[in-house]
Each structure stands twice: as structure tokens, then as C-alpha cells.
Amino acid sequence: MQRFLRCSFGALMWLITIELPMQSALAEEVPVASLKSGKDVYAAVCSSCHDGGIAGAPKIRDKAAWSARLGEGMGLLYLHTLKGYTGKSGVMPARGGRTDLPTELVKQAVDYMVSVST
């Protein structure tokens, strides 16, 4: 049993350490100055994980996944997005891996995802 858990944890860590930096590197190609709205931020940054549910990200337009998070309130959702979060079902890197994004644009991206997912 220990061998299985060790292998599973190793595979999960490989996914997190390999997949997320690759997604962030792709997102960094878009200059912050060109991002004018939450929808722009979603398309350039957030979609890398939220379109496919990478690392446990709630998929865009998945009402069930988003309602569970919204039950805890928008304040906590913003906090996890801004500061990062590791939970039972996934990982959210701070600011989606784009630490250069202004707080207001990050919140607008969250608002956009919530608006199309509820």
C-alpha cells in the first residue's frame, strides 16, 4: 500500500511541477498592458488550466464545480486566486502564475469566470 501511495503522490507532484510552469510560461507571452478586462485575462492566462481542468481547476461553465466554491463566498475565492491555494482537489497558483497581474484584473478574471459558470 505504501508503494502505491508513494507512486501516486510522485505522479501528482510531477503533474504539478511540470504542467503548471509550462502553462505559466505560455501565459507570460502576453504583456500585462494588453490585458484590459477579466475576459482578456481569462483568455490569456486562466484558460490554460480552467478550460481543461488542469491540476483540479474548476472548468469554465461547470456550474457544480463553481457553486461549491461560491458557497464559501467571493472573498475567499478572491483570496485563493490572489495568494494561491492547495486543497483536496487541486492547486491554484497565486494570480494564476502571473504575479505581475494587478489585483483588480485578477478579480475581474474571477468575476468573468463566475459570471459564465453560474
N, CA, C and O atoms as a printed pandas DataFrame, in Angstrom:
     atom_number atom_name residue_name chain_id  residue_number  x_coord  y_coord  z_coord
0              1         N          MET        A               1    0.831   -1.194    0.000
1              2        CA          MET        A               1    0.000    0.000    0.000
2              3         C          MET        A               1    0.873    1.255    0.000
3              4         O          MET        A               1    0.569    2.222   -0.698
4              5         N          GLN        A               2    1.952    1.242    0.777
5              6        CA          GLN        A               2    2.810    2.423    0.817
6              7         C          GLN        A               2    3.423    2.698   -0.545
7              8         O          GLN        A               2    3.553    3.859   -0.934
8              9         N          ARG        A               3    3.796    1.676   -1.267
9             10        CA          ARG        A               3    4.399    1.870   -2.581
10            11         C          ARG        A               3    3.402    2.566   -3.513
11            12         O          ARG        A               3    3.781    3.482   -4.243
12            13         N          PHE        A               4    2.140    2.145   -3.498
13            14        CA          PHE        A               4    1.114    2.764   -4.335
14            15         C          PHE        A               4    0.937    4.232   -3.991
15            16         O          PHE        A               4    0.878    5.076   -4.885
16            17         N          LEU        A               5    0.854    4.545   -2.709
17            18        CA          LEU        A               5    0.683    5.935   -2.297
18            19         C          LEU        A               5    1.891    6.779   -2.696
19            20         O          LEU        A               5    1.738    7.918   -3.137
20            21         N          ARG        A               6    3.064    6.233   -2.545
21            22        CA          ARG        A               6    4.273    6.960   -2.909
22            23         C          ARG        A               6    4.288    7.236   -4.411
23            24         O          ARG        A               6    4.620    8.344   -4.832
24            25         N          CYS        A               7    3.937    6.252   -5.212
25            26        CA          CYS        A               7    3.915    6.437   -6.669
26            27         C          CYS        A               7    2.841    7.433   -7.070
27            28         O          CYS        A               7    3.078    8.281   -7.930
28            29         N          SER        A               8    1.673    7.347   -6.468
29            30        CA          SER        A               8    0.594    8.268   -6.796
30            31         C          SER        A               8    0.979    9.689   -6.432
31            32         O          SER        A               8    0.755   10.611   -7.215
32            33         N          PHE        A               9    1.551    9.876   -5.263
33            34        CA          PHE        A               9    1.966   11.208   -4.846
34            35         C          PHE        A               9    3.050   11.736   -5.776
35            36         O          PHE        A               9    3.028   12.908   -6.153
36            37         N          GLY        A              10    3.995   10.882   -6.148
37            38        CA          GLY        A              10    5.048   11.286   -7.073
38            39         C          GLY        A              10    4.482   11.697   -8.421
39            40         O          GLY        A              10    4.922   12.684   -9.011
40            41         N          ALA        A              11    3.504   10.940   -8.908
41            42        CA          ALA        A              11    2.878   11.286  -10.188
42            43         C          ALA        A              11    2.143   12.613  -10.085
43            44         O          ALA        A              11    2.195   13.424  -11.009
44            45         N          LEU        A              12    1.463   12.841   -8.974
45            46        CA          LEU        A              12    0.765   14.106   -8.770
46            47         C          LEU        A              12    1.760   15.258   -8.711
47            48         O          LEU        A              12    1.532   16.301   -9.324
48            49         N          MET        A              13    2.845   15.088   -7.991
49            50        CA          MET        A              13    3.844   16.152   -7.898
50            51         C          MET        A              13    4.477   16.417   -9.257
51            52         O          MET        A              13    4.793   17.562   -9.578
52            53         N          TRP        A              14    4.665   15.374  -10.059
53            54        CA          TRP        A              14    5.206   15.572  -11.395
54            55         C          TRP        A              14    4.246   16.419  -12.216
55            56         O          TRP        A              14    4.673   17.336  -12.919
56            57         N          LEU        A              15    2.959   16.122  -12.135
57            58        CA          LEU        A              15    1.961   16.894  -12.868
58            59         C          LEU        A              15    2.002   18.353  -12.441
59            60         O          LEU        A              15    1.977   19.250  -13.285
60            61         N          ILE        A              16    2.065   18.594  -11.149
61            62        CA          ILE        A              16    2.055   19.963  -10.638
62            63         C          ILE        A              16    3.340   20.685  -11.007
63            64         O          ILE        A              16    3.287   21.828  -11.460
64            65         N          THR        A              17    4.475   20.062  -10.831
65            66        CA          THR        A              17    5.731   20.759  -11.072
66            67         C          THR        A              17    6.048   20.886  -12.555
67            68         O          THR        A              17    6.749   21.818  -12.950
68            69         N          ILE        A              18    5.560   19.990  -13.371
69            70        CA          ILE        A              18    5.840   20.071  -14.797
70            71         C          ILE        A              18    4.746   20.845  -15.527
71            72         O          ILE        A              18    5.053   21.734  -16.321
72            73         N          GLU        A              19    3.500   20.533  -15.279
73            74        CA          GLU        A              19    2.403   21.116  -16.052
74            75         C          GLU        A              19    2.184   22.590  -15.749
75            76         O          GLU        A              19    2.054   23.383  -16.681
76            77         N          LEU        A              20    2.139   22.984  -14.492
77            78        CA          LEU        A              20    1.836   24.372  -14.166
78            79         C          LEU        A              20    2.889   25.358  -14.657
79            80         O          LEU        A              20    2.512   26.380  -15.230
80            81         N          PRO        A              21    4.182   25.118  -14.471
81            82        CA          PRO        A              21    5.151   26.069  -15.010
82            83         C          PRO        A              21    5.060   26.202  -16.525
83            84         O          PRO        A              21    5.274   27.292  -17.056
84            85         N          MET        A              22    4.749   25.119  -17.231
85            86        CA          MET        A              22    4.610   25.214  -18.680
86            87         C          MET        A              22    3.438   26.113  -19.027
87            88         O          MET        A              22    3.529   26.928  -19.946
88            89         N          GLN        A              23    2.337   25.972  -18.298
89            90        CA          GLN        A              23    1.180   26.819  -18.554
90            91         C          GLN        A              23    1.512   28.273  -18.266
91            92         O          GLN        A              23    1.153   29.155  -19.047
92            93         N          SER        A              24    2.195   28.537  -17.154
93            94        CA          SER        A              24    2.556   29.901  -16.797
94            95         C          SER        A              24    3.499   30.510  -17.822
95            96         O          SER        A              24    3.383   31.690  -18.153
96            97         N          ALA        A              25    4.430   29.709  -18.324
97            98        CA          ALA        A              25    5.370   30.226  -19.311
98            99         C          ALA        A              25    4.635   30.647  -20.575
99           100         O          ALA        A              25    4.977   31.657  -21.191
100          101         N          LEU        A              26    3.631   29.880  -20.958
101          102        CA          LEU        A              26    2.846   30.259  -22.129
102          103         C          LEU        A              26    2.080   31.547  -21.874
103          104         O          LEU        A              26    2.003   32.415  -22.744
104          105         N          ALA        A              27    1.513   31.668  -20.678
105          106        CA          ALA        A              27    0.717   32.846  -20.352
106          107         C          ALA        A              27    1.571   34.105  -20.303
107          108         O          ALA        A              27    1.079   35.186  -20.626
108          109         N          GLU        A              28    2.816   33.999  -19.915
109          110        CA          GLU        A              28    3.664   35.177  -19.786
110          111         C          GLU        A              28    4.014   35.817  -21.120
111          112         O          GLU        A              28    4.557   36.921  -21.150
112          113         N          GLU        A              29    3.715   35.151  -22.211
113          114        CA          GLU        A              29    3.980   35.726  -23.512
114          115         C          GLU        A              29    3.077   36.924  -23.799
115          116         O          GLU        A              29    3.405   37.746  -24.654
116          117         N          VAL        A              30    1.966   37.036  -23.113
117          118        CA          VAL        A              30    1.028   38.138  -23.328
118          119         C          VAL        A              30    1.378   39.263  -22.355
119          120         O          VAL        A              30    1.327   39.058  -21.142
120          121         N          PRO        A              31    1.734   40.449  -22.861
121          122        CA          PRO        A              31    2.077   41.567  -21.967
122          123         C          PRO        A              31    0.863   42.025  -21.152
123          124         O          PRO        A              31   -0.256   42.088  -21.660
124          125         N          VAL        A              32    1.110   42.339  -19.887
125          126        CA          VAL        A              32    0.036   42.784  -19.000
126          127         C          VAL        A              32   -0.671   44.012  -19.577
127          128         O          VAL        A              32   -1.891   44.129  -19.464
128          129         N          ALA        A              33    0.064   44.906  -20.180
129          130        CA          ALA        A              33   -0.519   46.140  -20.718
130          131         C          ALA        A              33   -1.601   45.866  -21.762
131          132         O          ALA        A              33   -2.475   46.704  -21.983
132          133         N          SER        A              34   -1.546   44.701  -22.403
133          134        CA          SER        A              34   -2.551   44.383  -23.423
134          135         C          SER        A              34   -3.820   43.775  -22.829
135          136         O          SER        A              34   -4.808   43.594  -23.542
136          137         N          LEU        A              35   -3.806   43.464  -21.556
137          138        CA          LEU        A              35   -4.965   42.857  -20.893
138          139         C          LEU        A              35   -5.833   43.957  -20.293
139          140         O          LEU        A              35   -5.426   44.626  -19.343
140          141         N          LYS        A              36   -7.015   44.140  -20.843
141          142        CA          LYS        A              36   -7.876   45.261  -20.450
142          143         C          LYS        A              36   -9.098   44.848  -19.629
143          144         O          LYS        A              36   -9.752   45.703  -19.032
144          145         N          SER        A              37   -9.415   43.554  -19.590
145          146        CA          SER        A              37  -10.629   43.109  -18.904
146          147         C          SER        A              37  -10.418   41.725  -18.312
147          148         O          SER        A              37   -9.423   41.055  -18.588
148          149         N          GLY        A              38  -11.369   41.320  -17.498
149          150        CA          GLY        A              38  -11.332   39.974  -16.939
150          151         C          GLY        A              38  -11.396   38.911  -18.021
151          152         O          GLY        A              38  -10.759   37.864  -17.912
152          153         N          LYS        A              39  -12.163   39.183  -19.062
153          154        CA          LYS        A              39  -12.255   38.235  -20.172
154          155         C          LYS        A              39  -10.907   38.103  -20.879
155          156         O          LYS        A              39  -10.517   37.003  -21.272
156          157         N          ASP        A              40  -10.194   39.221  -21.043
157          158        CA          ASP        A              40   -8.850   39.180  -21.644
158          159         C          ASP        A              40   -7.894   38.342  -20.792
159          160         O          ASP        A              40   -7.139   37.521  -21.312
160          161         N          VAL        A              41   -7.941   38.563  -19.480
161          162        CA          VAL        A              41   -7.068   37.814  -18.564
162          163         C          VAL        A              41   -7.413   36.332  -18.627
163          164         O          VAL        A              41   -6.524   35.481  -18.664
164          165         N          TYR        A              42   -8.705   36.029  -18.640
165          166        CA          TYR        A              42   -9.120   34.631  -18.738
166          167         C          TYR        A              42   -8.528   33.994  -20.003
167          168         O          TYR        A              42   -7.938   32.915  -19.939
168          169         N          ALA        A              43   -8.687   34.654  -21.129
169          170        CA          ALA        A              43   -8.214   34.099  -22.404
170          171         C          ALA        A              43   -6.695   33.920  -22.422
171          172         O          ALA        A              43   -6.194   32.928  -22.951
172          173         N          ALA        A              44   -5.969   34.867  -21.851
173          174        CA          ALA        A              44   -4.502   34.841  -21.910
174          175         C          ALA        A              44   -3.864   33.986  -20.828
175          176         O          ALA        A              44   -2.785   33.430  -21.037
176          177         N          VAL        A              45   -4.521   33.871  -19.661
177          178        CA          VAL        A              45   -3.883   33.231  -18.513
178          179         C          VAL        A              45   -4.724   32.063  -17.981
179          180         O          VAL        A              45   -4.279   30.916  -17.988
180          181         N          CYS        A              46   -5.909   32.360  -17.533
181          182        CA          CYS        A              46   -6.728   31.389  -16.794
182          183         C          CYS        A              46   -7.163   30.190  -17.629
183          184         O          CYS        A              46   -7.265   29.074  -17.121
184          185         N          SER        A              47   -7.417   30.430  -18.912
185          186        CA          SER        A              47   -7.907   29.351  -19.771
186          187         C          SER        A              47   -6.917   28.195  -19.860
187          188         O          SER        A              47   -7.312   27.063  -20.142
188          189         N          SER        A              48   -5.643   28.464  -19.626
189          190        CA          SER        A              48   -4.627   27.406  -19.684
190          191         C          SER        A              48   -4.980   26.244  -18.778
191          192         O          SER        A              48   -4.740   25.089  -19.131
192          193         N          CYS        A              49   -5.542   26.530  -17.623
193          194        CA          CYS        A              49   -5.932   25.465  -16.686
194          195         C          CYS        A              49   -7.442   25.268  -16.634
195          196         O          CYS        A              49   -7.914   24.133  -16.576
196          197         N          HIS        A              50   -8.205   26.358  -16.654
197          198        CA          HIS        A              50   -9.653   26.252  -16.433
198          199         C          HIS        A              50  -10.428   25.725  -17.631
199          200         O          HIS        A              50  -11.566   25.286  -17.463
200          201         N          ASP        A              51   -9.861   25.749  -18.833
201          202        CA          ASP        A              51  -10.550   25.135  -19.971
202          203         C          ASP        A              51  -10.560   23.617  -19.852
203          204         O          ASP        A              51  -11.552   22.971  -20.190
204          205         N          GLY        A              52   -9.463   23.049  -19.374
205          206        CA          GLY        A              52   -9.357   21.594  -19.310
206          207         C          GLY        A              52   -9.376   20.988  -17.932
207          208         O          GLY        A              52   -9.314   19.766  -17.797
208          209         N          GLY        A              53   -9.461   21.815  -16.893
209          210        CA          GLY        A              53   -9.477   21.291  -15.535
210          211         C          GLY        A              53   -8.118   20.807  -15.057
211          212         O          GLY        A              53   -8.036   19.894  -14.236
212          213         N          ILE        A              54   -7.058   21.410  -15.561
213          214        CA          ILE        A              54   -5.692   21.009  -15.193
214          215         C          ILE        A              54   -5.457   21.260  -13.706
215          216         O          ILE        A              54   -5.853   22.300  -13.179
216          217         N          ALA        A              55   -4.816   20.314  -13.036
217          218        CA          ALA        A              55   -4.455   20.393  -11.612
218          219         C          ALA        A              55   -5.672   20.639  -10.722
219          220         O          ALA        A              55   -5.560   21.264   -9.667
220          221         N          GLY        A              56   -6.833   20.146  -11.152
221          222        CA          GLY        A              56   -8.046   20.280  -10.353
222          223         C          GLY        A              56   -8.771   21.601  -10.492
223          224         O          GLY        A              56   -9.692   21.880   -9.725
224          225         N          ALA        A              57   -8.374   22.431  -11.462
225          226        CA          ALA        A              57   -9.052   23.718  -11.667
226          227         C          ALA        A              57  -10.501   23.467  -12.070
227          228         O          ALA        A              57  -10.768   22.603  -12.904
228          229         N          PRO        A              58  -11.447   24.218  -11.482
229          230        CA          PRO        A              58  -12.841   24.050  -11.923
230          231         C          PRO        A              58  -12.973   24.515  -13.377
231          232         O          PRO        A              58  -12.561   25.622  -13.721
232          233         N          LYS        A              59  -13.539   23.674  -14.207
233          234        CA          LYS        A              59  -13.693   24.023  -15.618
234          235         C          LYS        A              59  -14.683   25.178  -15.777
235          236         O          LYS        A              59  -15.687   25.266  -15.070
236          237         N          ILE        A              60  -14.373   26.037  -16.705
237          238        CA          ILE        A              60  -15.267   27.145  -17.020
238          239         C          ILE        A              60  -16.610   26.549  -17.447
239          240         O          ILE        A              60  -16.657   25.544  -18.156
240          241         N          ARG        A              61  -17.675   27.167  -17.016
241          242        CA          ARG        A              61  -19.063   26.776  -17.313
242          243         C          ARG        A              61  -19.523   25.499  -16.602
243          244         O          ARG        A              61  -20.597   24.980  -16.906
244          245         N          ASP        A              62  -18.725   24.991  -15.661
245          246        CA          ASP        A              62  -19.120   23.824  -14.866
246          247         C          ASP        A              62  -19.814   24.336  -13.610
247          248         O          ASP        A              62  -19.171   24.636  -12.604
248          249         N          LYS        A              63  -21.128   24.430  -13.687
249          250        CA          LYS        A              63  -21.907   25.040  -12.608
250          251         C          LYS        A              63  -21.707   24.345  -11.265
251          252         O          LYS        A              63  -21.616   25.013  -10.235
252          253         N          ALA        A              64  -21.637   23.037  -11.261
253          254        CA          ALA        A              64  -21.474   22.300   -9.999
254          255         C          ALA        A              64  -20.131   22.623   -9.339
255          256         O          ALA        A              64  -20.069   22.872   -8.135
256          257         N          ALA        A              65  -19.075   22.617  -10.121
257          258        CA          ALA        A              65  -17.748   22.893   -9.564
258          259         C          ALA        A              65  -17.657   24.311   -9.012
259          260         O          ALA        A              65  -17.051   24.533   -7.964
260          261         N          TRP        A              66  -18.253   25.260   -9.709
261          262        CA          TRP        A              66  -18.178   26.649   -9.274
262          263         C          TRP        A              66  -19.118   26.923   -8.101
263          264         O          TRP        A              66  -18.783   27.721   -7.226
264          265         N          SER        A              67  -20.279   26.282   -8.063
265          266        CA          SER        A              67  -21.216   26.545   -6.957
266          267         C          SER        A              67  -20.616   26.094   -5.628
267          268         O          SER        A              67  -20.843   26.731   -4.598
268          269         N          ALA        A              68  -19.860   25.009   -5.642
269          270        CA          ALA        A              68  -19.209   24.545   -4.412
270          271         C          ALA        A              68  -18.242   25.611   -3.891
271          272         O          ALA        A              68  -18.182   25.856   -2.686
272          273         N          ARG        A              69  -17.497   26.236   -4.780
273          274        CA          ARG        A              69  -16.544   27.271   -4.376
274          275         C          ARG        A              69  -17.265   28.557   -3.980
275          276         O          ARG        A              69  -16.854   29.235   -3.038
276          277         N          LEU        A              70  -18.319   28.889   -4.684
277          278        CA          LEU        A              70  -19.061   30.115   -4.375
278          279         C          LEU        A              70  -19.792   30.019   -3.040
279          280         O          LEU        A              70  -20.093   31.038   -2.420
280          281         N          GLY        A              71  -20.074   28.804   -2.602
281          282        CA          GLY        A              71  -20.712   28.616   -1.305
282          283         C          GLY        A              71  -19.862   29.143   -0.165
283          284         O          GLY        A              71  -20.382   29.445    0.910
284          285         N          GLU        A              72  -18.576   29.255   -0.383
285          286        CA          GLU        A              72  -17.665   29.782    0.639
286          287         C          GLU        A              72  -17.502   31.293    0.541
287          288         O          GLU        A              72  -16.860   31.904    1.395
288          289         N          GLY        A              73  -18.076   31.899   -0.493
289          290        CA          GLY        A              73  -18.045   33.353   -0.629
290          291         C          GLY        A              73  -16.998   33.854   -1.612
291          292         O          GLY        A              73  -15.957   33.229   -1.811
292          293         N          MET        A              74  -17.298   34.998   -2.222
293          294        CA          MET        A              74  -16.389   35.594   -3.206
294          295         C          MET        A              74  -15.079   36.048   -2.556
295          296         O          MET        A              74  -14.025   35.993   -3.190
296          297         N          GLY        A              75  -15.136   36.491   -1.306
297          298        CA          GLY        A              75  -13.922   36.942   -0.630
298          299         C          GLY        A              75  -12.871   35.844   -0.565
299          300         O          GLY        A              75  -11.692   36.090   -0.816
300          301         N          LEU        A              76  -13.297   34.641   -0.229
301          302        CA          LEU        A              76  -12.367   33.514   -0.149
302          303         C          LEU        A              76  -11.892   33.103   -1.544
303          304         O          LEU        A              76  -10.736   32.720   -1.722
304          305         N          LEU        A              77  -12.770   33.181   -2.511
305          306        CA          LEU        A              77  -12.390   32.860   -3.884
306          307         C          LEU        A              77  -11.322   33.836   -4.389
307          308         O          LEU        A              77  -10.340   33.424   -5.007
308          309         N          TYR        A              78  -11.517   35.120   -4.125
309          310        CA          TYR        A              78  -10.501   36.117   -4.490
310          311         C          TYR        A              78   -9.183   35.846   -3.762
311          312         O          TYR        A              78   -8.110   35.904   -4.364
312          313         N          LEU        A              79   -9.271   35.552   -2.469
313          314        CA          LEU        A              79   -8.067   35.302   -1.673
314          315         C          LEU        A              79   -7.263   34.125   -2.232
315          316         O          LEU        A              79   -6.045   34.217   -2.388
316          317         N          HIS        A              80   -7.950   33.025   -2.532
317          318        CA          HIS        A              80   -7.264   31.856   -3.079
318          319         C          HIS        A              80   -6.654   32.164   -4.445
319          320         O          HIS        A              80   -5.579   31.663   -4.777
320          321         N          THR        A              81   -7.333   32.976   -5.222
321          322        CA          THR        A              81   -6.816   33.332   -6.544
322          323         C          THR        A              81   -5.602   34.243   -6.427
323          324         O          THR        A              81   -4.631   34.083   -7.166
324          325         N          LEU        A              82   -5.651   35.179   -5.519
325          326        CA          LEU        A              82   -4.554   36.143   -5.366
326          327         C          LEU        A              82   -3.341   35.546   -4.658
327          328         O          LEU        A              82   -2.204   35.799   -5.056
328          329         N          LYS        A              83   -3.575   34.763   -3.621
329          330        CA          LYS        A              83   -2.473   34.253   -2.792
330          331         C          LYS        A              83   -2.054   32.829   -3.129
331          332         O          LYS        A              83   -0.978   32.381   -2.733
332          333         N          GLY        A              84   -2.906   32.120   -3.862
333          334        CA          GLY        A              84   -2.638   30.726   -4.166
334          335         C          GLY        A              84   -3.316   29.811   -3.162
335          336         O          GLY        A              84   -3.667   30.236   -2.062
336          337         N          TYR        A              85   -3.500   28.558   -3.543
337          338        CA          TYR        A              85   -4.232   27.635   -2.694
338          339         C          TYR        A              85   -3.891   26.201   -3.094
339          340         O          TYR        A              85   -3.799   25.876   -4.277
340          341         N          THR        A              86   -3.707   25.356   -2.091
341          342        CA          THR        A              86   -3.567   23.926   -2.307
342          343         C          THR        A              86   -4.655   23.256   -1.495
343          344         O          THR        A              86   -4.678   23.361   -0.268
344          345         N          GLY        A              87   -5.550   22.573   -2.172
345          346        CA          GLY        A              87   -6.676   21.932   -1.499
346          347         C          GLY        A              87   -6.734   20.449   -1.781
347          348         O          GLY        A              87   -5.817   19.876   -2.368
348          349         N          LYS        A              88   -7.835   19.826   -1.352
349          350        CA          LYS        A              88   -8.023   18.389   -1.527
350          351         C          LYS        A              88   -8.123   18.009   -3.003
351          352         O          LYS        A              88   -7.684   16.933   -3.409
352          353         N          SER        A              89   -8.704   18.904   -3.796
353          354        CA          SER        A              89   -8.965   18.531   -5.185
354          355         C          SER        A              89   -8.094   19.262   -6.206
355          356         O          SER        A              89   -8.271   19.072   -7.409
356          357         N          GLY        A              90   -7.167   20.087   -5.752
357          358        CA          GLY        A              90   -6.344   20.759   -6.744
358          359         C          GLY        A              90   -5.458   21.851   -6.193
359          360         O          GLY        A              90   -5.366   22.074   -4.985
360          361         N          VAL        A              91   -4.809   22.523   -7.125
361          362        CA          VAL        A              91   -3.849   23.573   -6.800
362          363         C          VAL        A              91   -4.170   24.807   -7.625
363          364         O          VAL        A              91   -4.442   24.714   -8.822
364          365         N          MET        A              92   -4.136   25.972   -6.971
365          366        CA          MET        A              92   -4.297   27.244   -7.660
366          367         C          MET        A              92   -3.049   28.063   -7.390
367          368         O          MET        A              92   -2.831   28.496   -6.258
368          369         N          PRO        A              93   -2.216   28.288   -8.415
369          370        CA          PRO        A              93   -1.042   29.138   -8.179
370          371         C          PRO        A              93   -1.479   30.591   -7.983
371          372         O          PRO        A              93   -2.462   31.032   -8.579
372          373         N          ALA        A              94   -0.766   31.317   -7.167
373          374        CA          ALA        A              94   -1.093   32.724   -6.920
374          375         C          ALA        A              94   -1.167   33.475   -8.243
375          376         O          ALA        A              94   -0.261   33.404   -9.073
376          377         N          ARG        A              95   -2.264   34.190   -8.414
377          378        CA          ARG        A              95   -2.505   35.006   -9.615
378          379         C          ARG        A              95   -2.363   34.198  -10.898
379          380         O          ARG        A              95   -1.965   34.726  -11.936
380          381         N          GLY        A              96   -2.691   32.920  -10.815
381          382        CA          GLY        A              96   -2.612   32.053  -11.984
382          383         C          GLY        A              96   -1.207   31.889  -12.518
383          384         O          GLY        A              96   -1.013   31.544  -13.683
384          385         N          GLY        A              97   -0.220   32.138  -11.663
385          386        CA          GLY        A              97    1.161   32.050  -12.085
386          387         C          GLY        A              97    1.697   33.343  -12.691
387          388         O          GLY        A              97    2.867   33.424  -13.066
388          389         N          ARG        A              98    0.841   34.343  -12.784
389          390        CA          ARG        A              98    1.248   35.641  -13.340
390          391         C          ARG        A              98    1.293   36.672  -12.212
391          392         O          ARG        A              98    0.354   37.448  -12.035
392          393         N          THR        A              99    2.370   36.674  -11.467
393          394        CA          THR        A              99    2.492   37.563  -10.313
394          395         C          THR        A              99    2.541   39.030  -10.722
395          396         O          THR        A              99    2.431   39.911   -9.870
396          397         N          ASP        A             100    2.705   39.303  -12.009
397          398        CA          ASP        A             100    2.727   40.681  -12.498
398          399         C          ASP        A             100    1.335   41.243  -12.755
399          400         O          ASP        A             100    1.204   42.425  -13.072
400          401         N          LEU        A             101    0.290   40.423  -12.625
401          402        CA          LEU        A             101   -1.071   40.908  -12.857
402          403         C          LEU        A             101   -1.547   41.764  -11.689
403          404         O          LEU        A             101   -1.391   41.376  -10.531
404          405         N          PRO        A             102   -2.128   42.927  -11.985
405          406        CA          PRO        A             102   -2.678   43.763  -10.913
406          407         C          PRO        A             102   -3.879   43.075  -10.253
407          408         O          PRO        A             102   -4.617   42.330  -10.897
408          409         N          THR        A             103   -4.053   43.337   -8.980
409          410        CA          THR        A             103   -5.146   42.738   -8.206
410          411         C          THR        A             103   -6.499   42.945   -8.876
411          412         O          THR        A             103   -7.300   42.014   -8.946
412          413         N          GLU        A             104   -6.758   44.134   -9.362
413          414        CA          GLU        A             104   -8.067   44.425   -9.968
414          415         C          GLU        A             104   -8.327   43.548  -11.192
415          416         O          GLU        A             104   -9.446   43.069  -11.377
416          417         N          LEU        A             105   -7.322   43.331  -12.023
417          418        CA          LEU        A             105   -7.514   42.467  -13.197
418          419         C          LEU        A             105   -7.726   41.011  -12.794
419          420         O          LEU        A             105   -8.505   40.299  -13.427
420          421         N          VAL        A             106   -7.043   40.570  -11.752
421          422        CA          VAL        A             106   -7.240   39.200  -11.268
422          423         C          VAL        A             106   -8.684   39.035  -10.798
423          424         O          VAL        A             106   -9.338   38.044  -11.124
424          425         N          LYS        A             107   -9.174   39.998  -10.040
425          426        CA          LYS        A             107  -10.561   39.926   -9.558
426          427         C          LYS        A             107  -11.552   39.978  -10.718
427          428         O          LYS        A             107  -12.575   39.294  -10.691
428          429         N          GLN        A             108  -11.255   40.781  -11.728
429          430        CA          GLN        A             108  -12.134   40.835  -12.899
430          431         C          GLN        A             108  -12.167   39.496  -13.629
431          432         O          GLN        A             108  -13.208   39.098  -14.152
432          433         N          ALA        A             109  -11.041   38.805  -13.666
433          434        CA          ALA        A             109  -10.999   37.471  -14.298
434          435         C          ALA        A             109  -11.848   36.492  -13.513
435          436         O          ALA        A             109  -12.580   35.693  -14.098
436          437         N          VAL        A             110  -11.757   36.545  -12.184
437          438        CA          VAL        A             110  -12.595   35.686  -11.341
438          439         C          VAL        A             110  -14.063   36.009  -11.582
439          440         O          VAL        A             110  -14.881   35.104  -11.745
440          441         N          ASP        A             111  -14.396   37.286  -11.606
441          442        CA          ASP        A             111  -15.789   37.706  -11.847
442          443         C          ASP        A             111  -16.281   37.186  -13.192
443          444         O          ASP        A             111  -17.415   36.720  -13.306
444          445         N          TYR        A             112  -15.432   37.264  -14.206
445          446        CA          TYR        A             112  -15.808   36.773  -15.538
446          447         C          TYR        A             112  -16.099   35.263  -15.485
447          448         O          TYR        A             112  -17.126   34.808  -15.990
448          449         N          MET        A             113  -15.191   34.494  -14.873
449          450        CA          MET        A             113  -15.383   33.043  -14.814
450          451         C          MET        A             113  -16.660   32.689  -14.052
451          452         O          MET        A             113  -17.406   31.796  -14.454
452          453         N          VAL        A             114  -16.900   33.389  -12.961
453          454        CA          VAL        A             114  -18.108   33.141  -12.179
454          455         C          VAL        A             114  -19.349   33.482  -12.999
455          456         O          VAL        A             114  -20.331   32.739  -12.980
456          457         N          SER        A             115  -19.309   34.599  -13.716
457          458        CA          SER        A             115  -20.491   35.031  -14.473
458          459         C          SER        A             115  -20.879   34.058  -15.578
459          460         O          SER        A             115  -22.064   33.921  -15.883
460          461         N          VAL        A             116  -19.919   33.385  -16.179
461          462        CA          VAL        A             116  -20.251   32.436  -17.246
462          463         C          VAL        A             116  -20.395   31.003  -16.728
463          464         O          VAL        A             116  -20.713   30.089  -17.489
464          465         N          SER        A             117  -20.158   30.818  -15.430
465          466        CA          SER        A             117  -20.200   29.469  -14.862
466          467         C          SER        A             117  -21.334   29.267  -13.867
467          468         O          SER        A             117  -21.433   28.208  -13.247
468          469         N          THR        A             118  -22.177   30.255  -13.710
469          470        CA          THR        A             118  -23.303   30.106  -12.763
470          471         C          THR        A             118  -24.632   30.330  -13.451
471          472         O          THR        A             118  -25.680   30.245  -12.812
